[in-house]
Amino acid sequence: MSSISDSYFTRANELLARARETNAPAIARLAPIIGASVAKGGVIHTFGSGHSELISREIIGRAGGLVCVSGIIDPTAGFIENLPGYGTRLVERYDRQHRLDPGEVIIVISNSGKNGSPIDVALYAKQKGLTVIAVTCLAMSRVTPSQHPSGQRLFEIADETLDNGGVTGDAIVELTPGVMAGPTSTLIGCSALNWLMLESMAWLRDHGHPLPVLRSQNLPGAIEHNRALGRQYHGRLSRQLA
């Protein structure tokens, strides 16, 4: 008899494989956009409110990842994400400190796609001329009313959407009748961002551009390598390399 974790493993991997197939066309469209922006010295910005911040941090300062990724961090950890205008003030402050430049890319993560701060950030970035990528659960977002004053949901604002393929409520295994557990949004959201970053790096490689890829600081010479990469983006990254 299979355990509850076996059930989660099987179902989560089914959803992961489906998300890989579903999102492949959007990733193929986005990789040249991201690659071209990076080639010109552009920064990739990320934002996730509450638990989605974990996904937004997956590609920031990561060994094997691009150095030029910077996160908009909410000091309240999403506690007041539906306070009208809060996300706008948050992104305005970030813009003053690190700049959101036209032609750059921002990735906004929200599983439900309905809450105020992610939508504020997406709207502000679009107004600034950035390409907005949403990472969300379309099945949930399409049936969930927006909490934003505009009435819009994240996928309705974004230029491209990566669907994490999850279910309404995120959890996929039933412990007892009506009690669900085992969320998948982080697992699949982080995977989708890694797929996107890898294809963007492949575009840079295939078009003869430098690869500003971080190395694990546990490798010889890596700290010096990473610092040299970071100096090219002085003042632009919210997480500066030590």
C-alpha positions in Angstrom: 0.0 0.0 0.0 1.4 3.4 -1.0 2.0 6.1 1.6 0.6 9.6 1.5 4.0 10.9 0.5 4.1 8.3 -2.4 0.8 9.7 -3.6 2.2 13.3 -3.4 5.3 12.2 -5.2 3.4 10.6 -8.1 0.8 13.4 -8.5 3.4 16.2 -8.1 5.6 14.7 -10.8 2.7 14.4 -13.1 1.9 18.1 -12.6 5.6 19.0 -13.1 5.8 17.1 -16.4 2.6 18.7 -17.6 3.9 22.2 -16.6 7.1 21.5 -18.5 5.1 20.8 -21.6 2.5 23.5 -21.2 5.0 26.3 -20.5 7.6 25.3 -23.2 6.1 27.7 -25.9 6.1 30.7 -23.5 9.7 29.9 -22.4 10.8 29.7 -26.0 9.3 33.1 -26.7 10.7 34.7 -23.5 14.3 33.3 -23.7 15.3 35.7 -26.6 13.7 38.7 -24.8 15.5 38.0 -21.6 18.8 37.1 -23.3 18.8 40.3 -25.4 18.1 42.4 -22.3 20.9 40.7 -20.4 23.3 41.1 -23.4 22.6 44.9 -23.2 23.5 45.0 -19.5 19.9 44.7 -18.3 18.7 43.3 -14.9 16.0 40.7 -14.3 13.8 41.7 -11.5 11.6 39.4 -9.4 8.8 39.9 -6.9 6.7 37.4 -4.9 4.5 38.3 -1.9 4.2 36.0 1.1 5.1 32.4 0.4 5.7 33.3 -3.3 8.8 35.2 -2.2 10.5 31.9 -1.8 10.1 31.3 -5.5 11.3 34.8 -6.4 14.5 34.2 -4.4 15.2 30.9 -6.1 17.1 32.6 -9.0 18.7 35.4 -6.9 22.5 35.1 -6.2 22.3 31.4 -7.1 25.3 29.2 -8.0 24.8 28.3 -11.6 22.5 31.2 -12.2 22.7 34.7 -13.8 24.3 37.3 -11.6 22.0 40.0 -12.9 18.8 39.0 -10.9 17.5 41.3 -8.3 14.6 40.9 -5.9 11.9 43.4 -4.7 11.6 42.3 -1.1 8.5 43.0 1.0 9.6 43.6 4.6 6.1 42.6 5.9 6.4 39.2 4.2 3.0 39.8 2.5 1.2 40.7 5.7 -0.3 43.8 4.2 -0.3 42.8 0.6 -3.9 43.8 0.1 -3.5 47.3 1.6 -4.4 49.5 -1.4 -1.4 51.0 -3.0 1.1 49.2 -0.8 2.8 47.3 -3.6 3.1 50.5 -5.6 5.0 52.2 -2.8 7.2 49.2 -2.4 8.1 49.1 -6.1 8.6 52.8 -6.3 11.1 52.6 -3.5 12.9 49.8 -5.2 12.9 51.7 -8.5 14.5 54.7 -6.8 17.2 52.5 -5.2 18.0 50.0 -8.0 16.1 51.3 -11.1 13.6 49.5 -13.3 14.7 50.3 -16.8 12.6 50.1 -20.0 13.4 47.0 -21.9 14.2 44.9 -18.8 12.2 42.0 -17.5 10.3 41.5 -14.3 9.0 38.2 -13.0 6.0 38.5 -10.6 4.9 35.4 -8.7 1.5 34.9 -7.1 -0.2 31.5 -6.9 -3.7 32.9 -6.7 -2.9 36.0 -8.9 -5.6 37.9 -7.1 -3.8 39.9 -4.3 -3.0 43.6 -4.4 0.8 43.9 -4.1 1.8 41.6 -7.0 -0.7 43.4 -9.3 0.6 46.8 -8.1 4.1 45.7 -9.0 3.1 44.3 -12.4 1.1 47.5 -13.4 4.0 49.8 -12.3 6.5 47.8 -14.3 4.4 47.8 -17.4 4.0 51.5 -17.1 7.8 51.7 -16.9 8.2 49.7 -20.2 9.3 46.4 -18.7 8.3 43.0 -20.0 6.1 41.4 -17.2 6.2 37.7 -16.7 3.6 36.1 -14.3 4.1 32.8 -12.5 0.7 31.8 -11.3 -1.9 29.0 -11.0 -4.3 29.7 -13.9 -6.9 27.1 -12.7 -7.2 29.0 -9.4 -6.8 32.5 -10.7 -9.5 32.3 -13.4 -12.1 31.5 -10.8 -10.9 33.8 -8.0 -12.1 37.4 -7.7 -9.3 40.0 -7.7 -8.5 41.9 -4.5 -7.0 44.7 -6.4 -9.0 48.0 -6.9 -8.6 47.5 -10.7 -10.5 44.2 -10.6 -7.7 42.6 -12.6 -5.8 39.5 -11.9 -2.1 39.0 -12.5 -2.4 36.9 -15.6 -4.6 39.6 -17.2 -1.8 42.1 -16.9 1.3 40.1 -17.7 2.9 40.0 -21.2 3.5 36.3 -20.7 2.3 33.8 -18.1 3.9 30.7 -16.8 1.3 28.4 -15.3 2.3 26.2 -12.4 -0.5 23.8 -13.3 -1.7 23.5 -9.7 -5.1 23.1 -8.3 -7.3 25.6 -6.4 -6.0 25.7 -2.9 -2.6 24.4 -4.0 -2.6 21.1 -2.0 -3.0 17.9 -3.9 -3.4 15.0 -1.5 -6.3 14.3 0.8 -5.4 13.4 4.4 -9.0 13.0 5.6 -12.2 14.0 3.9 -12.0 17.8 3.2 -8.4 18.1 4.6 -5.9 18.6 1.8 -2.1 18.8 2.1 1.0 18.7 -0.1 1.3 22.0 -2.0 3.0 22.1 -5.4 3.3 25.8 -6.2 6.9 26.2 -4.9 8.2 23.0 -6.5 6.8 23.8 -9.9 7.3 27.5 -9.7 11.0 27.2 -8.9 11.4 24.6 -11.7 9.7 26.9 -14.2 12.0 29.7 -13.3 15.1 27.5 -13.7 13.8 26.3 -17.1 13.4 29.9 -18.1 16.8 31.0 -16.9 18.5 28.0 -18.6 17.0 28.8 -22.0 17.9 32.4 -21.6 21.5 31.5 -20.9 21.5 29.1 -23.9 20.3 32.0 -26.0 23.2 34.1 -24.8 25.7 31.3 -25.5 24.3 30.6 -28.9 24.5 34.3 -29.9 28.0 34.7 -28.8 27.4 36.8 -25.7 29.3 36.6 -22.4 27.7 34.4 -19.7 27.5 36.2 -16.4 26.9 33.0 -14.4 27.7 32.7 -10.7 29.8 29.9 -9.4 29.4 28.2 -6.0 31.5 30.1 -3.5 32.7 26.7 -2.2 34.8 26.3 -5.4 38.4 27.7 -5.7 38.4 31.2 -7.1 34.6 31.5 -7.1 34.3 34.4 -4.7 36.7 36.5 -6.8 34.8 35.5 -10.0 31.4 36.3 -8.5 32.6 39.7 -7.2 34.0 40.6 -10.6 30.6 39.8 -12.2 28.7 41.8 -9.5 30.8 44.9 -10.1 29.3 45.3 -13.5 25.9 45.9 -11.9 27.0 48.2 -9.1 23.9 49.7 -7.4 21.4 47.7 -9.5 21.1 44.5 -7.4 19.2 44.3 -4.1 21.5 41.5 -3.0 25.1 42.7 -3.4 27.8 40.1 -3.7 30.2 40.1 -0.7 
